[in-house]
């Protein structure tokens, strides 16, 4: 007979993020995007997520299959999370969840210091939101 692991060990994170504390914090405006196709760039991620609201920064750490997107408002972040969860970007389906509450402040400070955050202030991805 095969031994079964306890559900606490094998259970995935809740798909609807209802139990995710970041979603209950109205000051949290940061999303984590996991399972990111390596061809997706910071400007590309900014362009994709800007359809849900004003994006204040995007970060795709080099060599990682993930990214972070910060919005101006919690409501825009919630809309993006709801609409982008499981969406195919490039060759992969992304997993979207709340970033750590307050993580956007550290990222904003890094962006102000010019440390590797794409803010969309210049470049092709800064405009072009459709209807």
Residue, then its C-alpha position, 0 to 999 in steps of 0.5 A: x500500500x502506498x503511503x499518502x502525504x498529509x494534505x497540508x504538505x501537498x495542497x497547492x496555494x488556493x487558486x482564488x487567493x481568498x485566504x491570501x493576506x495580501x488580498x485583504x490589505x488595501x494598501x497592497x498593490x504588488x502582484x507576483x507573476x510566477x511561471x513566466x516565459x523567459x522571453x517576457x521582458x519588463x517592458x512586455x510585462x508592463x504593457x500586458x498588465x497596464x490594461x488593468x490600470x496604472x502600473x508604477x513598476x515592473x521587475x523581472x529578475x534575471x534568470x528567474x521565471x517570475x516577475x513583480x508588477x506594482x499598480x497605483x491602486x489595489x483595485x487595479x491589482x485585484x482586477x489584474x490578478x483575477x483576469x491574468x490568473x492562468x493566462x498563457x503568456x508566451x509558452x507558459x501559463x502564469x500563476x498570479x498571486x499577491x506580493x508581500x504587503x509593503x514590498x512595493x515601497x521597497x521597489x519604489x525606493x529602488x526604482x527612484x534610485x535607478x536600480x533595475x525597475x522598469x517604470x514605463x516612463x519611456x519606451x514603446x510599452x508606455x502607451x497604447x492602452x486600447x479601448 
